[in-house]
Amino acid sequence: MTLAFGAEIIAELQDAKKFGNARVYDTMLRSIRNFVKGKDFPLKQLTYAWLKKYEAFYGIILDPADPYLERNLARLEIRFAERYKCSLKKEIERRELGKPAHKTVLRSQEDNKERLEVVRQLRNLLAQSPKGVYA
């Protein structure tokens, strides 16, 4: 099953002390788990139609023929990185004032970090895939 297989990969990466890779895989797995509402499914179910539904669920259209796709993903990556850094800065400022981190700041931090990782994964996927896989 796909979610179980993903969890095994993450565990293997953690055992190999590849924590950064494990975190990226975990983010992607959580995204997929959210999409399928926690129900595991066979790997053979990962089809073109499934990917299109996943894209629509997250409001992302991956069309390699789109001349602006890479530029738009790069802009999203920059935007989410800036937002993530800003929320980190706010947390540090509150800590320096002796105040606890605000729930909104922490949530923003978590959301933007996850969005940043998803955009990076999409860019990576597009860079590694042969032309026409998603078209």
C-alpha positions in Angstrom: 0.0 0.0 0.0 1.2 3.5 -0.9 1.1 5.2 2.5 2.7 2.3 4.3 5.4 2.1 1.6 6.0 5.8 2.0 6.3 5.4 5.8 8.9 2.6 5.3 11.0 4.9 3.0 10.9 7.7 5.6 12.0 5.3 8.3 14.9 4.0 6.2 16.0 7.6 5.4 15.9 8.4 9.1 17.9 5.3 10.0 20.5 6.4 7.4 20.5 9.8 9.1 19.2 11.5 6.0 16.9 13.7 8.0 16.4 16.4 5.4 15.3 13.9 2.8 13.1 12.2 5.4 11.4 15.5 6.2 10.7 16.2 2.6 9.2 12.7 2.0 7.2 13.1 5.2 5.7 16.4 4.0 4.7 14.9 0.7 3.3 11.8 2.4 1.2 14.0 4.7 0.0 15.9 1.7 -1.1 12.7 0.0 -2.6 11.3 3.2 -4.7 14.5 3.5 -5.8 14.1 -0.1 -6.9 10.5 0.4 -8.4 11.2 3.8 -6.0 8.8 5.5 -7.1 5.8 3.5 -4.2 3.7 2.2 -4.3 2.7 -1.5 -2.3 0.4 -3.8 0.6 1.9 -5.7 -1.0 0.9 -9.0 -3.8 3.4 -8.3 -1.2 6.2 -9.0 -2.3 7.0 -12.5 -2.5 10.1 -14.7 -6.1 10.6 -13.7 -5.2 10.3 -10.0 -2.4 12.9 -10.4 -4.9 15.3 -12.1 -7.3 14.9 -9.2 -4.4 15.6 -6.7 -3.4 18.7 -8.7 -7.0 20.0 -8.7 -7.3 19.3 -5.0 -4.4 21.6 -4.3 -5.2 24.1 -7.1 -2.0 23.3 -9.0 -1.9 22.5 -12.7 1.4 20.9 -13.8 1.5 21.4 -17.5 5.1 21.2 -18.7 4.0 22.8 -22.0 3.1 26.0 -20.0 6.1 28.3 -20.7 5.5 30.1 -17.4 5.3 27.0 -15.1 8.9 27.0 -13.9 8.9 30.8 -13.4 5.6 30.6 -11.5 6.9 27.8 -9.3 10.1 29.7 -8.7 8.1 32.8 -7.6 6.0 30.7 -5.3 9.1 29.2 -3.8 10.5 32.7 -3.2 7.2 34.0 -1.7 6.8 31.1 0.7 10.5 31.3 1.7 10.0 35.0 2.5 6.9 34.3 4.5 8.5 31.5 6.4 11.5 33.7 7.3 9.3 36.5 8.4 7.3 34.2 10.7 10.6 32.9 12.1 11.8 36.5 12.7 8.5 37.3 14.5 8.9 34.3 16.8 12.5 35.4 17.6 11.4 38.9 18.3 8.7 37.7 20.7 11.2 35.4 22.5 13.6 38.3 22.9 10.9 40.3 24.6 10.2 37.3 26.9 6.8 36.6 25.3 5.8 33.1 24.2 5.3 32.5 20.5 1.9 33.5 19.3 -0.3 30.6 17.9 -0.9 32.5 14.7 2.8 33.0 14.1 3.5 29.3 14.8 0.7 28.2 12.5 1.9 30.6 9.7 5.4 29.2 10.2 4.2 25.6 9.8 1.9 26.4 6.8 4.6 28.3 4.9 7.2 25.7 5.6 5.0 23.0 4.3 4.0 25.1 1.2 7.7 25.8 0.5 8.6 22.1 0.7 5.7 21.1 -1.6 6.7 23.8 -4.2 10.3 22.5 -4.0 9.2 18.9 -4.5 7.1 19.9 -7.5 10.0 21.8 -9.1 12.2 18.8 -8.4 9.6 16.4 -9.9 9.3 18.4 -13.0 13.1 18.7 -13.4 13.5 15.0 -13.1 10.6 13.8 -15.2 10.9 13.3 -19.0 8.9 15.6 -21.2 5.3 14.7 -21.6 4.8 12.7 -18.4 2.2 15.1 -17.1 1.0 16.5 -20.4 
